[in-house]
Amino acid sequence: MESELNYETWYPDWSKQLALQYTKAELIDEFEKVGGALRASTASHLRAIEKSTSMQGNSQHRAQARNVVASQGEYKINLGCALDIYKNFPEHTKEGKRG
């Protein structure tokens, strides 16, 4: 059974908005920037965990660091999906709407 990629149901709304708002080059640039920021945030989160001496110790810092990692990760996933839209559905992109 062959599955068919469907623009309407496969991609999150956020990814669709990113594909319409940014050029492919801008998305690639942002994807790379977020990758670097995500690595740094992950390292910060791991340091916060290592500094903890108990379940309660440093819990606010750990939670804040975890939230940053999670939000950056979600953003990077949506950027990746927006790039996938450029590949599979160029008519639903900023560059495709111009042409």
Kinemage of the C-alpha trace (Angstrom):
@kinemage 1
@onewidth
@group {chain A} dominant
@subgroup {mainchain}
@vectorlist {calphas} color= white
{ca met a 1} P 0.000 0.000 0.000
{ca glu a 2} L 1.468 3.325 -1.066
{ca ser a 3} L 1.034 6.287 1.266
{ca glu a 4} L 0.595 9.678 -0.274
{ca leu a 5} L 2.006 12.833 1.269
{ca asn a 6} L -0.805 15.302 1.838
{ca tyr a 7} L 0.024 18.970 2.383
{ca glu a 8} L -3.173 19.685 4.328
{ca thr a 9} L -2.835 16.885 6.861
{ca trp a 10} L 0.894 16.112 7.058
{ca tyr a 11} L 2.389 19.466 8.074
{ca pro a 12} L 1.707 21.501 11.227
{ca asp a 13} L 0.184 24.961 10.765
{ca trp a 14} L 3.338 26.565 12.160
{ca ser a 15} L 5.441 24.908 9.439
{ca lys a 16} L 3.014 26.049 6.755
{ca gln a 17} L 3.239 29.629 8.052
{ca leu a 18} L 7.042 29.512 8.085
{ca ala a 19} L 7.107 28.265 4.473
{ca leu a 20} L 4.856 31.139 3.414
{ca gln a 21} L 6.722 33.767 5.415
{ca tyr a 22} L 10.366 32.935 4.584
{ca thr a 23} L 12.407 32.073 1.535
{ca lys a 24} L 14.181 28.729 1.401
{ca ala a 25} L 17.546 30.440 1.976
{ca glu a 26} L 16.178 32.224 5.066
{ca leu a 27} L 14.801 28.950 6.442
{ca ile a 28} L 18.121 27.165 5.926
{ca asp a 29} L 19.963 29.988 7.674
{ca glu a 30} L 17.537 29.950 10.608
{ca phe a 31} L 17.665 26.131 10.808
{ca glu a 32} L 21.442 26.276 11.164
{ca lys a 33} L 21.298 29.078 13.766
{ca val a 34} L 18.738 27.224 15.842
{ca gly a 35} L 20.867 24.080 15.666
{ca gly a 36} L 23.758 25.931 17.270
{ca ala a 37} L 21.541 27.527 19.894
{ca leu a 38} L 19.960 24.175 20.654
{ca arg a 39} L 23.352 22.564 21.258
{ca ala a 40} L 24.282 25.385 23.645
{ca ser a 41} L 20.938 25.190 25.465
{ca thr a 42} L 21.216 21.430 25.819
{ca ala a 43} L 24.675 21.821 27.331
{ca ser a 44} L 23.299 24.435 29.744
{ca his a 45} L 20.488 22.104 30.752
{ca leu a 46} L 22.921 19.259 31.378
{ca arg a 47} L 25.085 21.562 33.524
{ca ala a 48} L 22.009 22.523 35.550
{ca ile a 49} L 21.258 18.837 36.119
{ca glu a 50} L 24.844 18.117 37.150
{ca lys a 51} L 24.805 20.998 39.672
{ca ser a 52} L 21.777 19.541 41.402
{ca thr a 53} L 22.569 17.892 44.710
{ca ser a 54} L 19.032 16.721 45.378
{ca met a 55} L 15.686 16.383 43.649
{ca gln a 56} L 14.791 19.883 44.863
{ca gly a 57} L 18.159 21.561 44.305
{ca asn a 58} L 18.386 23.923 41.366
{ca ser a 59} L 14.947 22.766 40.175
{ca gln a 60} L 13.854 26.147 38.811
{ca his a 61} L 17.013 26.534 36.749
{ca arg a 62} L 16.660 22.963 35.453
{ca ala a 63} L 13.036 23.578 34.492
{ca gln a 64} L 13.821 26.837 32.714
{ca ala a 65} L 16.703 25.243 30.825
{ca arg a 66} L 14.504 22.280 29.870
{ca asn a 67} L 11.798 24.633 28.582
{ca val a 68} L 14.317 26.482 26.402
{ca val a 69} L 15.570 23.211 24.932
{ca ala a 70} L 12.016 22.031 24.273
{ca ser a 71} L 10.933 25.254 22.561
{ca gln a 72} L 14.069 25.433 20.418
{ca gly a 73} L 13.647 21.782 19.487
{ca glu a 74} L 10.039 22.340 18.449
{ca tyr a 75} L 11.051 25.387 16.407
{ca lys a 76} L 13.788 23.404 14.652
{ca ile a 77} L 11.347 20.604 13.813
{ca asn a 78} L 8.922 23.124 12.293
{ca leu a 79} L 11.719 24.762 10.301
{ca gly a 80} L 12.627 21.327 8.962
{ca cys a 81} L 9.013 20.711 7.985
{ca ala a 82} L 8.887 24.111 6.251
{ca leu a 83} L 11.957 23.118 4.243
{ca asp a 84} L 10.222 19.869 3.384
{ca ile a 85} L 7.258 21.886 2.087
{ca tyr a 86} L 9.667 23.721 -0.212
{ca lys a 87} L 10.811 20.355 -1.536
{ca asn a 88} L 7.434 18.639 -1.915
{ca phe a 89} L 4.914 21.476 -2.296
{ca pro a 90} L 6.718 24.553 -3.683
{ca glu a 91} L 3.385 26.089 -4.693
{ca his a 92} L 2.641 26.530 -0.949
{ca thr a 93} L 5.760 28.596 -0.252
{ca lys a 94} L 6.728 32.252 -0.299
{ca glu a 95} L 8.764 31.720 -3.451
{ca gly a 96} L 6.027 29.614 -5.083
{ca lys a 97} L 3.324 32.214 -4.403
{ca arg a 98} L 5.399 34.915 -6.134
{ca gly a 99} L 5.882 32.988 -9.341
